[in-house]
Amino acid sequence: MPRNNHKIMGWTMAGGRIAIGSDHAGLGLKAVLVTEMSNLGYKVDDLGTSGAGSVDYPDYADRVAEALAAGWADRGVLVCGTGIGMSMAANRHRHVRAAVCHDAVSARLTRAHNDANVLCLGARLIGEEVAKDCLRVFLATPFEGGRHAARVAKFA
Ligand code: RB5
């Protein structure tokens, strides 16, 4: 089996390119998630922030959105204090479907039903293990299509 294929909770997760960004509040959790994805065989593009200084989260949401639009990344991950600001900023981009998740069920269903392409996490609200669960499930779960495809198409 190639290194970037993993069987997690019954799904086969194919490796891909993931763009990740955070503000200062999400910096520590971002580092944990970068390591987690690298260990799982993903190619990770860390788009910052890279220091503890205060920054504006929309700038990093824009960077991840641009990576998706350019085809440099298949999916994105954004971390701020709550995940909320990042999701609001990312969803201003028409090609982005960003979802804030606090548990693995939300992460699974936003992939299966909403075809979310950006996972937003709140570093001040959830612990590292829950965040890693959300991440693994988000990356492993395919879009179900079918009746959900017509609904997602209406976003446009
Ligand atoms: C930064 O203090 C904080 O406002 C930001 O990380 C985020 O939680 C916004 O939604």
Backbone and ligand atoms as CSV (ligand in chain L), in Angstrom:
chain,resi,resn,atom,element,x,y,z
A,1,MET,N,N,0.861,-1.202,0.000
A,1,MET,CA,C,0.000,0.000,0.000
A,1,MET,C,C,0.892,1.244,0.000
A,2,PRO,N,N,0.613,2.228,-0.878
A,2,PRO,CA,C,1.422,3.456,-0.857
A,2,PRO,C,C,1.354,4.120,0.511
A,3,ARG,N,N,2.388,4.841,0.864
A,3,ARG,CA,C,2.468,5.447,2.188
A,3,ARG,C,C,1.313,6.411,2.460
A,4,ASN,N,N,0.786,7.007,1.412
A,4,ASN,CA,C,-0.231,8.018,1.652
A,4,ASN,C,C,-1.648,7.461,1.598
A,5,ASN,N,N,-1.787,6.151,1.659
A,5,ASN,CA,C,-3.125,5.574,1.760
A,5,ASN,C,C,-3.308,5.017,3.157
A,6,HIS,N,N,-4.397,5.356,3.792
A,6,HIS,CA,C,-4.634,4.939,5.167
A,6,HIS,C,C,-6.071,4.511,5.312
A,7,LYS,N,N,-6.269,3.532,6.155
A,7,LYS,CA,C,-7.616,3.065,6.441
A,7,LYS,C,C,-7.978,3.586,7.816
A,8,ILE,N,N,-8.905,4.513,7.877
A,8,ILE,CA,C,-9.295,5.083,9.155
A,8,ILE,C,C,-10.803,5.004,9.268
A,9,MET,N,N,-11.283,4.353,10.316
A,9,MET,CA,C,-12.714,4.266,10.578
A,9,MET,C,C,-13.478,3.794,9.343
A,10,GLY,N,N,-12.873,2.864,8.585
A,10,GLY,CA,C,-13.598,2.262,7.475
A,10,GLY,C,C,-13.460,2.982,6.155
A,11,TRP,N,N,-12.864,4.167,6.141
A,11,TRP,CA,C,-12.700,4.870,4.883
A,11,TRP,C,C,-11.247,4.810,4.428
A,12,THR,N,N,-11.047,4.750,3.150
A,12,THR,CA,C,-9.691,4.824,2.626
A,12,THR,C,C,-9.391,6.278,2.327
A,13,MET,N,N,-8.336,6.772,2.911
A,13,MET,CA,C,-7.972,8.179,2.731
A,13,MET,C,C,-6.791,8.269,1.771
A,14,ALA,N,N,-7.010,8.842,0.624
A,14,ALA,CA,C,-5.917,9.030,-0.332
A,14,ALA,C,C,-5.183,10.317,0.010
A,15,GLY,N,N,-3.883,10.292,-0.023
A,15,GLY,CA,C,-3.103,11.478,0.289
A,15,GLY,C,C,-3.362,12.571,-0.736
A,16,GLY,N,N,-3.136,13.788,-0.362
A,16,GLY,CA,C,-3.352,14.909,-1.255
A,16,GLY,C,C,-2.576,16.104,-0.762
A,17,ARG,N,N,-2.873,17.239,-1.358
A,17,ARG,CA,C,-2.174,18.479,-0.995
A,17,ARG,C,C,-3.112,19.333,-0.153
A,18,ILE,N,N,-2.641,19.702,1.006
A,18,ILE,CA,C,-3.467,20.444,1.948
A,18,ILE,C,C,-2.802,21.784,2.259
A,19,ALA,N,N,-3.548,22.853,2.086
A,19,ALA,CA,C,-3.069,24.182,2.492
A,19,ALA,C,C,-3.635,24.483,3.876
A,20,ILE,N,N,-2.770,24.984,4.755
A,20,ILE,CA,C,-3.218,25.292,6.111
A,20,ILE,C,C,-2.783,26.696,6.485
A,21,GLY,N,N,-3.635,27.377,7.240
A,21,GLY,CA,C,-3.306,28.715,7.714
A,21,GLY,C,C,-3.916,28.955,9.081
A,22,SER,N,N,-3.348,29.878,9.804
A,22,SER,CA,C,-3.895,30.245,11.114
A,22,SER,C,C,-3.539,31.686,11.414
A,23,ASP,N,N,-4.224,32.215,12.419
A,23,ASP,CA,C,-3.755,33.471,13.007
A,23,ASP,C,C,-2.937,33.124,14.249
A,24,HIS,N,N,-2.606,34.129,15.043
A,24,HIS,CA,C,-1.788,33.897,16.240
A,24,HIS,C,C,-2.474,32.951,17.226
A,25,ALA,N,N,-3.798,33.033,17.320
A,25,ALA,CA,C,-4.524,32.190,18.269
A,25,ALA,C,C,-4.479,30.721,17.857
A,26,GLY,N,N,-4.319,30.480,16.589
A,26,GLY,CA,C,-4.328,29.103,16.090
A,26,GLY,C,C,-2.952,28.523,15.830
A,27,LEU,N,N,-1.926,29.300,16.135
A,27,LEU,CA,C,-0.559,28.910,15.757
A,27,LEU,C,C,-0.147,27.551,16.342
A,28,GLY,N,N,-0.381,27.348,17.620
A,28,GLY,CA,C,0.045,26.101,18.263
A,28,GLY,C,C,-0.691,24.897,17.718
A,29,LEU,N,N,-2.005,25.021,17.570
A,29,LEU,CA,C,-2.781,23.899,17.040
A,29,LEU,C,C,-2.411,23.644,15.581
A,30,LYS,N,N,-2.125,24.706,14.844
A,30,LYS,CA,C,-1.710,24.511,13.444
A,30,LYS,C,C,-0.477,23.610,13.377
A,31,ALA,N,N,0.496,23.836,14.251
A,31,ALA,CA,C,1.716,23.031,14.237
A,31,ALA,C,C,1.390,21.558,14.491
A,32,VAL,N,N,0.472,21.313,15.419
A,32,VAL,CA,C,0.066,19.929,15.705
A,32,VAL,C,C,-0.563,19.298,14.462
A,33,LEU,N,N,-1.394,20.060,13.779
A,33,LEU,CA,C,-2.109,19.525,12.611
A,33,LEU,C,C,-1.179,19.326,11.421
A,34,VAL,N,N,-0.193,20.196,11.289
A,34,VAL,CA,C,0.802,20.021,10.216
A,34,VAL,C,C,1.538,18.701,10.424
A,35,THR,N,N,1.964,18.453,11.657
A,35,THR,CA,C,2.666,17.193,11.965
A,35,THR,C,C,1.763,15.999,11.700
A,36,GLU,N,N,0.522,16.100,12.122
A,36,GLU,CA,C,-0.431,15.002,11.926
A,36,GLU,C,C,-0.594,14.696,10.431
A,37,MET,N,N,-0.790,15.716,9.635
A,37,MET,CA,C,-0.994,15.482,8.195
A,37,MET,C,C,0.268,14.962,7.535
A,38,SER,N,N,1.409,15.472,7.933
A,38,SER,CA,C,2.667,14.975,7.364
A,38,SER,C,C,2.845,13.505,7.701
A,39,ASN,N,N,2.538,13.133,8.941
A,39,ASN,CA,C,2.649,11.729,9.342
A,39,ASN,C,C,1.703,10.835,8.553
A,40,LEU,N,N,0.581,11.396,8.130
A,40,LEU,CA,C,-0.394,10.628,7.349
A,40,LEU,C,C,-0.049,10.582,5.857
A,41,GLY,N,N,1.003,11.289,5.475
A,41,GLY,CA,C,1.449,11.223,4.088
A,41,GLY,C,C,0.947,12.343,3.202
A,42,TYR,N,N,0.315,13.347,3.781
A,42,TYR,CA,C,-0.149,14.473,2.975
A,42,TYR,C,C,0.997,15.432,2.690
A,43,LYS,N,N,0.887,16.111,1.563
A,43,LYS,CA,C,1.804,17.196,1.256
A,43,LYS,C,C,1.163,18.456,1.830
A,44,VAL,N,N,1.815,19.064,2.787
A,44,VAL,CA,C,1.213,20.175,3.521
A,44,VAL,C,C,1.909,21.481,3.168
A,45,ASP,N,N,1.104,22.465,2.816
A,45,ASP,CA,C,1.630,23.794,2.528
A,45,ASP,C,C,1.171,24.725,3.653
A,46,ASP,N,N,2.106,25.081,4.534
A,46,ASP,CA,C,1.790,25.955,5.672
A,46,ASP,C,C,1.927,27.409,5.222
A,47,LEU,N,N,0.798,28.087,5.141
A,47,LEU,CA,C,0.762,29.451,4.598
A,47,LEU,C,C,0.798,30.515,5.690
A,48,GLY,N,N,1.206,30.102,6.901
A,48,GLY,CA,C,1.344,31.050,7.996
A,48,GLY,C,C,0.072,31.131,8.828
A,49,THR,N,N,0.115,31.917,9.819
A,49,THR,CA,C,1.173,32.763,10.298
A,49,THR,C,C,2.307,31.919,10.882
A,50,SER,N,N,3.457,32.542,11.030
A,50,SER,CA,C,4.595,31.761,11.497
A,50,SER,C,C,5.171,32.277,12.812
A,51,GLY,N,N,4.633,33.355,13.325
A,51,GLY,CA,C,5.133,33.890,14.594
A,51,GLY,C,C,3.984,34.180,15.535
A,52,ALA,N,N,4.332,34.489,16.774
A,52,ALA,CA,C,3.311,34.681,17.809
A,52,ALA,C,C,2.644,36.053,17.739
A,53,GLY,N,N,3.144,36.937,16.903
A,53,GLY,CA,C,2.598,38.282,16.823
A,53,GLY,C,C,1.162,38.304,16.318
A,54,SER,N,N,0.417,39.287,16.784
A,54,SER,CA,C,-0.991,39.385,16.415
A,54,SER,C,C,-1.152,39.704,14.925
A,55,VAL,N,N,-2.004,38.928,14.270
A,55,VAL,CA,C,-2.265,39.117,12.837
A,55,VAL,C,C,-3.778,39.095,12.609
A,56,ASP,N,N,-4.184,39.375,11.389
A,56,ASP,CA,C,-5.609,39.417,11.047
A,56,ASP,C,C,-6.001,38.138,10.303
A,57,TYR,N,N,-6.921,37.390,10.889
A,57,TYR,CA,C,-7.263,36.075,10.321
A,57,TYR,C,C,-7.755,36.114,8.873
A,58,PRO,N,N,-8.441,37.173,8.390
A,58,PRO,CA,C,-8.884,37.116,6.988
A,58,PRO,C,C,-7.728,37.001,5.989
A,59,ASP,N,N,-6.563,37.521,6.367
A,59,ASP,CA,C,-5.423,37.437,5.451
A,59,ASP,C,C,-5.009,35.984,5.206
A,60,TYR,N,N,-5.157,35.161,6.224
A,60,TYR,CA,C,-4.752,33.750,6.098
A,60,TYR,C,C,-5.864,32.923,5.470
A,61,ALA,N,N,-7.091,33.304,5.718
A,61,ALA,CA,C,-8.207,32.663,5.021
A,61,ALA,C,C,-8.081,32.920,3.513
A,62,ASP,N,N,-7.694,34.138,3.154
A,62,ASP,CA,C,-7.508,34.476,1.737
A,62,ASP,C,C,-6.395,33.641,1.108
A,63,ARG,N,N,-5.315,33.454,1.840
A,63,ARG,CA,C,-4.195,32.663,1.301
A,63,ARG,C,C,-4.618,31.226,0.997
A,64,VAL,N,N,-5.360,30.630,1.925
A,64,VAL,CA,C,-5.807,29.251,1.705
A,64,VAL,C,C,-6.818,29.199,0.552
A,65,ALA,N,N,-7.701,30.177,0.497
A,65,ALA,CA,C,-8.673,30.228,-0.609
A,65,ALA,C,C,-7.947,30.346,-1.944
A,66,GLU,N,N,-6.900,31.145,-1.987
A,66,GLU,CA,C,-6.131,31.304,-3.224
A,66,GLU,C,C,-5.432,30.009,-3.613
A,67,ALA,N,N,-4.926,29.288,-2.639
A,67,ALA,CA,C,-4.258,28.007,-2.931
A,67,ALA,C,C,-5.247,27.014,-3.540
A,68,LEU,N,N,-6.480,27.025,-3.051
A,68,LEU,CA,C,-7.505,26.145,-3.617
A,68,LEU,C,C,-7.869,26.582,-5.028
A,69,ALA,N,N,-8.051,27.886,-5.210
A,69,ALA,CA,C,-8.453,28.395,-6.530
A,69,ALA,C,C,-7.393,28.112,-7.576
A,70,ALA,N,N,-6.143,28.185,-7.167
A,70,ALA,CA,C,-5.028,27.972,-8.110
A,70,ALA,C,C,-4.771,26.495,-8.372
A,71,GLY,N,N,-5.412,25.631,-7.599
A,71,GLY,CA,C,-5.183,24.198,-7.766
A,71,GLY,C,C,-3.939,23.706,-7.064
A,72,TRP,N,N,-3.358,24.555,-6.215
A,72,TRP,CA,C,-2.165,24.138,-5.469
A,72,TRP,C,C,-2.521,23.250,-4.284
A,73,ALA,N,N,-3.775,23.274,-3.892
A,73,ALA,CA,C,-4.229,22.453,-2.769
A,73,ALA,C,C,-5.573,21.832,-3.110
A,74,ASP,N,N,-5.784,20.633,-2.569
A,74,ASP,CA,C,-7.061,19.946,-2.765
A,74,ASP,C,C,-8.066,20.351,-1.693
A,75,ARG,N,N,-7.558,20.560,-0.493
A,75,ARG,CA,C,-8.401,21.002,0.610
A,75,ARG,C,C,-7.617,21.961,1.490
A,76,GLY,N,N,-8.372,22.677,2.335
A,76,GLY,CA,C,-7.743,23.643,3.219
A,76,GLY,C,C,-8.129,23.424,4.664
A,77,VAL,N,N,-7.266,23.894,5.538
A,77,VAL,CA,C,-7.529,23.875,6.980
A,77,VAL,C,C,-7.190,25.259,7.515
A,78,LEU,N,N,-8.097,25.811,8.325
A,78,LEU,CA,C,-7.885,27.136,8.900
A,78,LEU,C,C,-8.135,27.072,10.410
A,79,VAL,N,N,-7.243,27.693,11.163
A,79,VAL,CA,C,-7.352,27.669,12.621
A,79,VAL,C,C,-7.272,29.093,13.153
A,80,CYS,N,N,-8.247,29.470,13.957
A,80,CYS,CA,C,-8.172,30.725,14.702
A,80,CYS,C,C,-8.681,30.428,16.114
A,81,GLY,N,N,-9.016,31.438,16.879
A,81,GLY,CA,C,-9.444,31.188,18.252
A,81,GLY,C,C,-10.705,30.355,18.319
A,82,THR,N,N,-11.675,30.701,17.499
A,82,THR,CA,C,-12.967,30.005,17.504
A,82,THR,C,C,-13.234,29.199,16.237
A,83,GLY,N,N,-12.512,29.475,15.177
A,83,GLY,CA,C,-12.816,28.908,13.858
A,83,GLY,C,C,-13.852,29.724,13.111
A,84,ILE,N,N,-14.563,30.583,13.825
A,84,ILE,CA,C,-15.705,31.291,13.227
A,84,ILE,C,C,-15.247,32.387,12.271
A,85,GLY,N,N,-14.318,33.215,12.727
A,85,GLY,CA,C,-13.847,34.295,11.856
A,85,GLY,C,C,-13.222,33.752,10.582
A,86,MET,N,N,-12.445,32.705,10.743
A,86,MET,CA,C,-11.825,32.087,9.565
A,86,MET,C,C,-12.880,31.576,8.591
A,87,SER,N,N,-13.930,30.956,9.117
A,87,SER,CA,C,-14.957,30.410,8.216
A,87,SER,C,C,-15.709,31.536,7.509
A,88,MET,N,N,-15.981,32.609,8.233
A,88,MET,CA,C,-16.668,33.744,7.609
A,88,MET,C,C,-15.833,34.337,6.483
A,89,ALA,N,N,-14.554,34.521,6.758
A,89,ALA,CA,C,-13.666,35.116,5.746
A,89,ALA,C,C,-13.502,34.181,4.553
A,90,ALA,N,N,-13.287,32.892,4.829
A,90,ALA,CA,C,-13.055,31.938,3.737
A,90,ALA,C,C,-14.291,31.811,2.853
A,91,ASN,N,N,-15.468,31.844,3.477
A,91,ASN,CA,C,-16.696,31.658,2.696
A,91,ASN,C,C,-17.064,32.869,1.842
A,92,ARG,N,N,-16.324,33.961,1.961
A,92,ARG,CA,C,-16.521,35.084,1.029
A,92,ARG,C,C,-16.054,34.723,-0.371
A,93,HIS,N,N,-15.232,33.692,-0.458
A,93,HIS,CA,C,-14.743,33.212,-1.759
A,93,HIS,C,C,-15.746,32.187,-2.297
A,94,ARG,N,N,-16.186,32.386,-3.527
A,94,ARG,CA,C,-17.280,31.557,-4.048
A,94,ARG,C,C,-16.920,30.084,-4.188
A,95,HIS,N,N,-15.651,29.795,-4.367
A,95,HIS,CA,C,-15.254,28.392,-4.544
A,95,HIS,C,C,-15.013,27.684,-3.212
A,96,VAL,N,N,-15.112,28.415,-2.122
A,96,VAL,CA,C,-14.835,27.827,-0.806
A,96,VAL,C,C,-16.141,27.418,-0.126
A,97,ARG,N,N,-16.112,26.230,0.462
A,97,ARG,CA,C,-17.187,25.786,1.346
A,97,ARG,C,C,-16.498,25.420,2.661
A,98,ALA,N,N,-16.453,26.391,3.550
A,98,ALA,CA,C,-15.726,26.228,4.811
A,98,ALA,C,C,-16.700,25.924,5.938
A,99,ALA,N,N,-16.319,24.991,6.797
A,99,ALA,CA,C,-17.188,24.587,7.913
A,99,ALA,C,C,-16.398,24.572,9.215
A,100,VAL,N,N,-16.984,25.182,10.237
A,100,VAL,CA,C,-16.402,25.093,11.582
A,100,VAL,C,C,-16.875,23.786,12.203
A,101,CYS,N,N,-15.950,23.006,12.689
A,101,CYS,CA,C,-16.305,21.724,13.311
A,101,CYS,C,C,-15.717,21.633,14.710
A,102,HIS,N,N,-16.527,21.069,15.612
A,102,HIS,CA,C,-16.085,20.856,16.989
A,102,HIS,C,C,-16.061,19.384,17.357
A,103,ASP,N,N,-16.421,18.527,16.415
A,103,ASP,CA,C,-16.481,17.088,16.679
A,103,ASP,C,C,-16.393,16.344,15.352
A,104,ALA,N,N,-16.081,15.053,15.451
A,104,ALA,CA,C,-15.862,14.248,14.250
A,104,ALA,C,C,-17.151,14.039,13.454
A,105,VAL,N,N,-18.281,14.022,14.132
A,105,VAL,CA,C,-19.550,13.841,13.398
A,105,VAL,C,C,-19.781,15.024,12.466
A,106,SER,N,N,-19.572,16.233,12.978
A,106,SER,CA,C,-19.728,17.418,12.121
A,106,SER,C,C,-18.740,17.366,10.959
A,107,ALA,N,N,-17.528,16.948,11.243
A,107,ALA,CA,C,-16.505,16.884,10.184
A,107,ALA,C,C,-16.901,15.872,9.113
A,108,ARG,N,N,-17.469,14.740,9.544
A,108,ARG,CA,C,-17.886,13.716,8.570
A,108,ARG,C,C,-19.071,14.210,7.748
A,109,LEU,N,N,-20.056,14.797,8.424
A,109,LEU,CA,C,-21.270,15.181,7.697
A,109,LEU,C,C,-21.063,16.400,6.805
A,110,THR,N,N,-20.157,17.279,7.182
A,110,THR,CA,C,-19.943,18.432,6.298
A,110,THR,C,C,-19.189,18.024,5.040
A,111,ARG,N,N,-18.436,16.934,5.115
A,111,ARG,CA,C,-17.850,16.386,3.894
A,111,ARG,C,C,-18.929,15.633,3.090
A,112,ALA,N,N,-19.641,14.741,3.775
A,112,ALA,CA,C,-20.591,13.863,3.085
A,112,ALA,C,C,-21.758,14.633,2.485
A,113,HIS,N,N,-22.231,15.658,3.172
A,113,HIS,CA,C,-23.446,16.356,2.730
A,113,HIS,C,C,-23.175,17.709,2.080
A,114,ASN,N,N,-22.170,18.431,2.555
A,114,ASN,CA,C,-21.925,19.797,2.065
A,114,ASN,C,C,-20.729,19.877,1.133
A,115,ASP,N,N,-20.010,18.788,0.968
A,115,ASP,CA,C,-18.784,18.782,0.171
A,115,ASP,C,C,-17.856,19.918,0.602
A,116,ALA,N,N,-17.764,20.112,1.919
A,116,ALA,CA,C,-16.888,21.178,2.434
A,116,ALA,C,C,-15.453,20.939,1.967
A,117,ASN,N,N,-14.813,22.020,1.567
A,117,ASN,CA,C,-13.413,21.879,1.132
A,117,ASN,C,C,-12.431,22.575,2.073
A,118,VAL,N,N,-12.943,23.236,3.094
A,118,VAL,CA,C,-12.067,23.858,4.094
A,118,VAL,C,C,-12.614,23.536,5.490
A,119,LEU,N,N,-11.739,23.004,6.319
A,119,LEU,CA,C,-12.078,22.714,7.716
A,119,LEU,C,C,-11.577,23.857,8.593
A,120,CYS,N,N,-12.464,24.414,9.395
A,120,CYS,CA,C,-12.086,25.491,10.316
A,120,CYS,C,C,-12.201,24.984,11.754
A,121,LEU,N,N,-11.167,25.268,12.526
A,121,LEU,CA,C,-11.112,24.772,13.904
A,121,LEU,C,C,-10.821,25.918,14.857
A,122,GLY,N,N,-11.388,25.834,16.044
A,122,GLY,CA,C,-11.200,26.864,17.065
A,122,GLY,C,C,-10.232,26.389,18.131
A,123,ALA,N,N,-9.030,26.919,18.092
A,123,ALA,CA,C,-7.976,26.452,18.999
A,123,ALA,C,C,-8.277,26.762,20.458
A,124,ARG,N,N,-9.116,27.773,20.694
A,124,ARG,CA,C,-9.438,28.126,22.078
A,124,ARG,C,C,-10.643,27.352,22.598
A,125,LEU,N,N,-11.236,26.547,21.733
A,125,LEU,CA,C,-12.467,25.854,22.106
A,125,LEU,C,C,-12.323,24.350,22.174
A,126,ILE,N,N,-11.439,23.773,21.370
A,126,ILE,CA,C,-11.330,22.311,21.356
A,126,ILE,C,C,-9.898,21.897,21.653
A,127,GLY,N,N,-9.740,20.700,22.178
A,127,GLY,CA,C,-8.422,20.170,22.486
A,127,GLY,C,C,-7.755,19.565,21.257
A,128,GLU,N,N,-6.494,19.260,21.412
A,128,GLU,CA,C,-5.707,18.755,20.279
A,128,GLU,C,C,-6.238,17.420,19.755
A,129,GLU,N,N,-6.648,16.534,20.657
A,129,GLU,CA,C,-7.092,15.211,20.199
A,129,GLU,C,C,-8.400,15.317,19.421
A,130,VAL,N,N,-9.298,16.166,19.885
A,130,VAL,CA,C,-10.563,16.371,19.159
A,130,VAL,C,C,-10.272,17.010,17.805
A,131,ALA,N,N,-9.364,17.950,17.785
A,131,ALA,CA,C,-9.010,18.607,16.524
A,131,ALA,C,C,-8.408,17.603,15.541
A,132,LYS,N,N,-7.558,16.728,16.029
A,132,LYS,CA,C,-6.952,15.723,15.141
A,132,LYS,C,C,-8.005,14.746,14.637
A,133,ASP,N,N,-8.953,14.390,15.488
A,133,ASP,CA,C,-10.073,13.539,15.047
A,133,ASP,C,C,-10.844,14.219,13.927
A,134,CYS,N,N,-11.182,15.483,14.142
A,134,CYS,CA,C,-11.928,16.243,13.120
A,134,CYS,C,C,-11.143,16.238,11.810
A,135,LEU,N,N,-9.861,16.485,11.910
A,135,LEU,CA,C,-9.018,16.565,10.713
A,135,LEU,C,C,-8.984,15.241,9.960
A,136,ARG,N,N,-8.713,14.164,10.678
A,136,ARG,CA,C,-8.601,12.852,10.016
A,136,ARG,C,C,-9.911,12.485,9.333
A,137,VAL,N,N,-11.012,12.704,10.012
A,137,VAL,CA,C,-12.312,12.347,9.435
A,137,VAL,C,C,-12.639,13.251,8.252
A,138,PHE,N,N,-12.334,14.531,8.390
A,138,PHE,CA,C,-12.592,15.478,7.296
A,138,PHE,C,C,-11.836,15.051,6.035
A,139,LEU,N,N,-10.592,14.648,6.208
A,139,LEU,CA,C,-9.770,14.288,5.047
A,139,LEU,C,C,-10.145,12.928,4.476
A,140,ALA,N,N,-10.747,12.077,5.298
A,140,ALA,CA,C,-11.030,10.707,4.868
A,140,ALA,C,C,-12.408,10.527,4.243
A,141,THR,N,N,-13.303,11.463,4.489
A,141,THR,CA,C,-14.700,11.243,4.114
A,141,THR,C,C,-14.996,11.789,2.720
A,142,PRO,N,N,-15.553,10.957,1.840
A,142,PRO,CA,C,-15.933,11.451,0.505
A,142,PRO,C,C,-17.290,12.160,0.539
A,143,PHE,N,N,-17.507,12.989,-0.464
A,143,PHE,CA,C,-18.822,13.612,-0.677
A,143,PHE,C,C,-19.782,12.531,-1.157
A,144,GLU,N,N,-20.990,12.520,-0.601
A,144,GLU,CA,C,-21.962,11.491,-0.979
A,144,GLU,C,C,-22.607,11.762,-2.329
A,145,GLY,N,N,-22.631,13.016,-2.759
A,145,GLY,CA,C,-23.287,13.340,-4.028
A,145,GLY,C,C,-24.782,13.108,-3.934
A,146,GLY,N,N,-25.382,12.605,-5.021
A,146,GLY,CA,C,-26.813,12.319,-5.024
A,146,GLY,C,C,-27.633,13.555,-4.708
A,147,ARG,N,N,-28.582,13.439,-3.789
A,147,ARG,CA,C,-29.460,14.562,-3.465
A,147,ARG,C,C,-28.680,15.748,-2.917
A,148,HIS,N,N,-27.513,15.473,-2.333
A,148,HIS,CA,C,-26.717,16.564,-1.768
A,148,HIS,C,C,-26.058,17.417,-2.861
A,149,ALA,N,N,-25.819,16.818,-4.012
A,149,ALA,CA,C,-25.127,17.544,-5.080
A,149,ALA,C,C,-25.985,18.713,-5.579
A,150,ALA,N,N,-27.299,18.474,-5.720
A,150,ALA,CA,C,-28.173,19.543,-6.204
A,150,ALA,C,C,-28.248,20.680,-5.180
A,151,ARG,N,N,-28.216,20.322,-3.925
A,151,ARG,CA,C,-28.290,21.346,-2.873
A,151,ARG,C,C,-27.025,22.186,-2.833
A,152,VAL,N,N,-25.888,21.498,-2.908
A,152,VAL,CA,C,-24.620,22.230,-2.892
A,152,VAL,C,C,-24.515,23.118,-4.138
A,153,ALA,N,N,-25.037,22.642,-5.267
A,153,ALA,CA,C,-24.993,23.433,-6.502
A,153,ALA,C,C,-25.740,24.748,-6.330
A,154,LYS,N,N,-26.738,24.762,-5.458
A,154,LYS,CA,C,-27.506,26.000,-5.249
A,154,LYS,C,C,-26.709,27.081,-4.512
A,155,PHE,N,N,-25.574,26.717,-3.916
A,155,PHE,CA,C,-24.723,27.746,-3.301
A,155,PHE,C,C,-24.285,28.765,-4.360
A,156,ALA,N,N,-24.155,28.279,-5.584
A,156,ALA,CA,C,-23.639,29.138,-6.644
A,156,ALA,C,C,-24.710,30.065,-7.174
L,1,RB5,C1,C,-8.178,36.617,17.748
L,1,RB5,O1,O,-8.107,37.192,19.013
L,1,RB5,C2,C,-9.554,36.006,17.511
L,1,RB5,O2,O,-10.515,37.006,17.396
L,1,RB5,C3,C,-9.526,35.132,16.307
L,1,RB5,O3,O,-8.570,34.129,16.487
L,1,RB5,C4,C,-10.796,34.374,15.963
L,1,RB5,O4,O,-11.269,33.662,17.061
L,1,RB5,C5,C,-11.851,35.113,15.275
L,1,RB5,O5,O,-12.872,34.552,14.895
